[in-house]
Amino acid sequence: MGDKWQKAKVSKFVVGENGLEIKGEYCPEPQCGPGIFLAVHGNRKSCGRCGYTVKNDE
């Protein structure tokens, strides 16, 4: 039942030579900070906690 969410969180990290490396981008807003990842959509990245959104330059 919780497999969907487990896969989403695992995709933000990768095991490298020096241990765990972070692939995801953190929310830059002060109330969120490190630990809150931005969701990647087709044309934007957004924070589900504070609503911060940035559009992709494609």
C-alpha positions as CSV (number, residue, x, y, z in Angstrom):
1,M,0.0,0.0,0.0
2,G,2.8,2.5,0.8
3,D,5.1,1.4,-2.1
4,K,4.3,4.5,-4.1
5,W,5.7,6.9,-1.5
6,Q,8.7,4.7,-0.7
7,K,9.7,4.9,-4.4
8,A,9.3,8.6,-4.5
9,K,11.6,9.2,-1.5
10,V,14.3,6.7,-2.7
11,S,14.5,8.5,-6.1
12,K,15.8,11.6,-4.3
13,F,19.0,9.9,-3.2
14,V,21.8,7.9,-4.9
15,V,24.5,5.8,-3.3
16,G,27.9,7.2,-4.4
17,E,31.6,6.6,-3.5
18,N,31.4,8.9,-0.5
19,G,28.1,7.5,0.8
20,L,24.6,8.9,0.2
21,E,24.3,11.7,-2.3
22,I,21.2,13.9,-2.7
23,K,19.7,14.3,-6.2
24,G,16.7,16.4,-5.3
25,E,16.6,20.1,-4.8
26,Y,15.6,21.7,-1.5
27,C,13.1,24.5,-1.0
28,P,15.0,27.8,-0.6
29,E,12.4,29.4,1.6
30,P,13.4,29.9,5.3
31,Q,10.4,28.2,6.8
32,C,11.1,25.0,4.8
33,G,14.9,24.8,4.3
34,P,16.9,21.6,4.1
35,G,14.8,18.4,4.2
36,I,11.9,19.6,2.2
37,F,12.3,18.7,-1.5
38,L,10.8,20.5,-4.4
39,A,8.4,18.4,-6.5
40,V,9.4,18.2,-10.2
41,H,6.6,18.7,-12.6
42,G,6.6,19.0,-16.4
43,N,7.2,22.7,-16.6
44,R,7.9,23.8,-13.0
45,K,9.3,22.8,-9.6
46,S,7.2,23.5,-6.5
47,C,7.2,23.1,-2.8
48,G,4.1,21.4,-1.4
49,R,4.6,22.9,2.1
50,C,4.9,26.6,1.4
51,G,3.8,26.9,-2.2
52,Y,7.2,28.2,-3.6
53,T,7.2,27.6,-7.4
54,V,9.8,28.2,-10.1
55,K,9.3,27.6,-13.8
56,N,11.7,25.7,-15.9
57,D,13.5,27.7,-18.7
58,E,12.9,25.3,-21.5
